[in-house]
Amino acid sequence: MNLPGPEIGKKTRGRHLGRPGKAQLSGRQSVIRYAKPTTVEEALALLGEDRWRILAGGTDFYPAQGAKPFRDNVLDINALAELRGIAETDDHWRVGARTTWTDIVRQPLPPAFDALKAGAREVGSVQIQNVASIAGNLCNASPAADGVPALLALDADVELRSLKAVRHLPLSEFILGNRRTALQPDEMVTAIRVPKRSAAGSSAFVKLGARRYLVISIAMAAARLVVENGVIAEAAIAVGSCSAVARRLAGVEATLRGRPIDEALVDAVLSAAYDELSPIADVRGSAEYREQAAREIVVRAVRAAVGLNQGKVAA
Ligand SMILES: Cc1cc2nc3c(=O)[nH]c(=O)nc-3n(C[C@H](O)[C@H](O)[C@H](O)COP(=O)(O)OP(=O)(O)OC[C@H]3O[C@@H](n4cnc5c(N)ncnc54)[C@H](O)[C@@H]3O)c2cc1C
């Protein structure tokens, strides 16, 4: 890393380097701190005393940094073992902030998580999935973040910790806009939680890109459906890359609820209201194309979630 000043290359396992007093240093001599705490408490103490940029897998961090010199202190959270892994509690599935996409793919989870697993397999390449974390994807707050639609469909919330407090925000309130989140400077994301009651049903994820592999989404959709006696009892549908923040689609969900599983679903989904979407035009597609594509991939995700594609229908 290109860290100017006397702390270059020094790693601080379980402790952090002393602060040399920026005020006493003039001009080009300013010192950037690097710390690699081994406990969450230690990380929170550092966040409480200075401004830091958090480094997890680095797959968004380093491309954003480019060749520019570092101006912010770097808080490397890669030694926080307690933030990695998926646990089941009485009320929730708890995914640690540092859990990688590969961890998620490999973990046995209920079928409601199939959309999240499919999204995980779409994040960059296998090499990226091996190091990139779920929290990094949310904190980077790209409209094209592949993890977000499936987590919205699971009613996920984000656990934020500071020295003073722990708070839980619904994911829809955590990501505020393109590259904007509700994260405060003294906070870090410690987990993403999925309520047990929302981990029901079957789910699917469909990503549309300009090519099949290693591609940024033009649009993507996640569908989670609970089917009882051949009828859709619960529907959670989310689309990404077609608005500044991925959104749940209330009109589509209302259209699906109470509907029997048959081919008539397709026309119903295609003609439902998609009021939450406000696609932009960019190099990857026009707004009109995205709007149409969103309807098509929602249909595909719904069909896949209820098994219409394989001729086996969820009961
Ligand atoms: C070649 C390539 C292809 C990619 N393809 C895709 C793709 O197809 N789909 C996709 O969605 N993404 C893609 N990405 C982006 C990236 O891999 C994901 O967003 C990834 O999940 C980011 O996780 P990370 O651990 O690497 O985050 P980092 O890069 O370490 O951090 C990202 C941001 O989150 C903040 N942060 C990280 N962890 C925390 C925390 N616990 N608390 C608070 N803030 C935190 C960091 O400060 C930083 O601002 C790609 C990246 C590359 C380099």
The ligand as a Gaussian input file, in Angstrom:
#p B3LYP/6-31G(d) Opt

LIG

0 1
 C      -13.235000      -7.183000     -10.964000
 C      -14.405000      -6.847000     -10.058000
 C      -15.669000      -7.294000     -10.396000
 C      -16.750000      -7.013000      -9.575000
 N      -17.969000      -7.472000      -9.951000
 C      -19.046000      -7.235000      -9.148000
 C      -20.323000      -7.731000      -9.537000
 O      -20.504000      -8.396000     -10.561000
 N      -21.376000      -7.449000      -8.689000
 C      -21.219000      -6.731000      -7.553000
 O      -22.196000      -6.515000      -6.832000
 N      -20.018000      -6.245000      -7.193000
 C      -18.920000      -6.478000      -7.959000
 N      -17.702000      -5.991000      -7.601000
 C      -17.610000      -5.166000      -6.397000
 C      -17.184000      -5.870000      -5.100000
 O      -16.500000      -7.077000      -5.328000
 C      -18.346000      -6.132000      -4.131000
 O      -19.110000      -4.982000      -3.920000
 C      -17.827000      -6.682000      -2.789000
 O      -18.861000      -7.365000      -2.108000
 C      -17.203000      -5.613000      -1.891000
 O      -16.731000      -6.238000      -0.699000
 P      -15.268000      -5.987000      -0.100000
 O      -15.162000      -6.810000       1.132000
 O      -14.220000      -6.187000      -1.134000
 O      -15.371000      -4.440000       0.286000
 P      -14.224000      -3.344000       0.372000
 O      -13.729000      -3.037000      -0.992000
 O      -13.207000      -3.709000       1.392000
 O      -15.088000      -2.122000       0.945000
 C      -16.116000      -1.535000       0.161000
 C      -16.696000      -0.346000       0.932000
 O      -17.381000      -0.789000       2.096000
 C      -16.804000      -0.251000       3.291000
 N      -16.862000      -1.349000       4.266000
 C      -16.477000      -2.635000       4.078000
 N      -16.788000      -3.380000       5.145000
 C      -17.370000      -2.540000       6.047000
 C      -17.927000      -2.717000       7.345000
 N      -17.954000      -3.923000       7.946000
 N      -18.458000      -1.649000       7.973000
 C      -18.464000      -0.440000       7.376000
 N      -17.957000      -0.188000       6.140000
 C      -17.419000      -1.242000       5.485000
 C      -15.399000       0.169000       2.890000
 O      -14.931000       1.225000       3.691000
 C      -15.618000       0.613000       1.457000
 O      -16.167000       1.907000       1.422000
 C      -16.579000      -6.255000      -8.388000
 C      -15.290000      -5.815000      -8.043000
 C      -14.222000      -6.105000      -8.867000
 C      -12.854000      -5.610000      -8.479000

